[in-house]
Structure formats: structure tokens, C-alpha cells
Amino acid sequence: MNSVNIYLEANPNPNSLKFVADRMLLDDKIIKDYPDAESATDSEIAKKLFDFDYVERVFIMSNFITITKNNQVHWDDIKLELKNYIKRYIEEGKPVVEIKSNQENVKSSNKEIDNKIIEILDEYIKPAVEQDGGAIQFESFSKGVVKVSLQGACSGCPSSMITLKGGIEKLLKRFIPEVNEVVAEEV
């Protein structure tokens, strides 16, 4: 059994906490967001985390798991229990996610603008969002509107709309004049 170190990071969403492992849990390109237990069909750890009645969302990416809890409990009462569970699970060598196939579908008509948007998101936005325990993914661009999905701690975060409109939208408009608006799709 390999020993795993897990440390915790807070993020702007007060109901989410990031559990960071000292090793990669998933390939860099894979992002898994489970808004409920029924969606966790390819992740045993996510299914098991939903067995804790206070867990509302599980997000898994690279070397961390972000858990969103309900308002009825405080992190001080549950974070050690969750940390120890995640640590034991990883130490047992079980897969975090069963990877079947990687299907990346971008539903847009202008590949040149799509690529510019993706490049800006990758360079300027994703690192900050990931630092906060979440992810942003480009979904589409049509008629001046960029659609993105916010996942993990970003989903339901009180400050995510401020970040979306005040940060992401402003940045994309500055670099790409064809962009008029950025909206988030619920995942």
C-alpha cells in the first residue's frame, strides 16, 4: 500500500472544499463533474462520497477532488472524515474514474474563433479556476455568444457570475471583437 498525502484548500465557494493528493488521479485532459449520485456511473469513489448524506456534488480533476456539501454541516465537523476516506480509497489502488472513451464535442461553426476562445481560456482562465477547485470548459460560440460550462466548486458558487461577467467576458471581448457575451450552461 502506497502512502498518500492529502491536503485541503479552501476556494471562493464556502460550501466546497478541495482535497488535493500528492499524485495525479486523472489525466490532465479529463474532467469529471458529478452533480448527484446518479451521474457517478463511472466513478466508484464519487458514488461512495455521495453516501455521506451531506455531500451534494463531487468534482474530480488531475490531482484533486472538490466536494460540495450542503448548508446543514460545517467543514470543521466533516473535513477530516472525508480526507481520511479519500486517502484510504486512493491508497488501496482503486481507480478514481473508469475511463471508457474521450469524446470532445465542440458545437460551433467558426473553428478559428473557437480556437482563439479555447486558447484564451486555457492560458488565462483555466489555471485560476482550477486553483479554486473547479473547471471551465468551452461549449460553443454562435452569434457573438460564448457558452461555457462551470464545474466543480464553480458550479453554484456565489462569486461565479461576477467572475464570468466581470473577468472572463471582459477578457474575451478585449481579445476577440466578435464576442458580445459569455454565458454559463448548467452541468
Residue pairs with C-beta under 8 A, 6 or more apart in sequence:
1 91
1 92
1 93
2 91
2 93
3 91
4 21
4 22
4 23
4 87
4 90
4 91
5 21
5 22
6 19
6 20
6 21
6 22
6 83
6 86
6 87
6 90
7 19
7 20
8 17
8 18
8 19
8 20
8 79
8 83
9 17
9 18
9 20
9 64
9 133
10 17
10 18
11 17
11 18
11 66
11 131
11 132
11 133
11 134
11 153
11 157
12 132
12 153
12 157
12 158
12 159
12 160
13 68
13 132
13 133
13 134
13 153
13 154
13 156
13 157
13 158
13 159
13 160
14 158
15 56
15 68
15 69
15 70
15 71
15 156
16 57
16 66
16 67
16 68
16 69
16 133
16 134
16 152
16 153
16 157
17 66
17 67
17 69
17 75
17 79
17 82
17 133
18 64
18 65
18 66
18 132
18 133
18 153
19 64
19 65
19 66
19 67
19 82
19 83
19 86
20 63
20 64
21 63
21 64
21 65
21 86
21 90
22 63
23 63
23 90
24 62
24 63
25 60
25 61
25 62
25 63
25 64
25 65
25 90
25 96
25 97
26 32
26 60
26 61
26 62
26 96
26 97
27 99
28 62
29 102
30 61
30 97
30 99
30 102
31 59
31 60
31 61
31 135
31 137
31 151
32 42
32 43
32 46
32 59
32 60
32 61
32 97
33 57
33 58
33 59
33 60
33 135
33 151
33 152
33 155
33 187
34 40
34 43
34 46
34 50
34 57
34 58
34 59
34 60
35 57
35 155
35 187
36 50
36 56
36 57
37 46
37 47
37 50
40 46
40 47
40 50
40 58
42 97
42 98
42 99
42 100
43 58
43 60
43 96
43 97
43 98
44 94
44 95
44 98
45 58
45 60
45 65
45 86
45 89
45 94
45 96
46 58
46 60
46 97
48 85
48 89
49 55
49 58
49 65
49 67
49 82
49 85
49 86
50 58
52 78
52 81
52 82
52 85
54 69
54 70
54 72
54 73
54 78
55 67
55 68
55 69
55 82
56 68
56 69
56 70
57 67
57 68
57 152
57 155
57 156
58 65
58 66
58 67
58 68
59 65
59 66
59 67
59 68
59 133
59 134
59 135
59 151
59 152
59 153
59 155
60 66
60 96
60 97
61 130
61 135
61 152
62 130
64 133
65 86
65 96
66 133
66 134
66 152
66 153
67 82
68 153
68 155
68 156
69 75
69 78
89 96
90 96
106 114
106 138
106 139
106 140
107 139
107 140
108 114
108 140
108 141
108 142
109 141
109 142
110 141
110 178
113 141
113 176
113 178
114 138
114 141
116 175
116 176
117 138
117 141
117 146
117 172
117 176
117 179
118 138
120 171
120 172
120 175
120 176
121 136
121 138
121 148
121 168
124 171
125 136
125 167
125 168
125 171
126 135
126 136
129 135
129 136
129 150
129 154
129 163
132 153
132 154
133 152
133 153
133 154
134 150
134 151
134 152
134 153
134 154
134 155
134 157
135 150
135 151
135 152
135 154
136 148
136 149
136 150
136 151
136 154
136 168
137 148
137 149
137 151
138 146
138 147
138 148
139 147
139 148
139 149
139 185
140 146
140 147
141 147
141 179
144 178
144 179
144 180
144 181
145 180
145 181
145 182
145 183
146 169
146 172
146 179
146 181
146 182
146 183
147 182
147 183
147 184
147 185
148 164
148 168
148 182
148 183
148 184
148 185
149 184
149 185
149 186
149 187
150 157
150 160
150 164
150 184
150 187
151 187
154 160
154 163
155 186
155 187
160 184
161 184
164 182
164 183
164 184
165 182
168 182
169 179
169 181
169 182
172 179
172 182
173 179
173 180
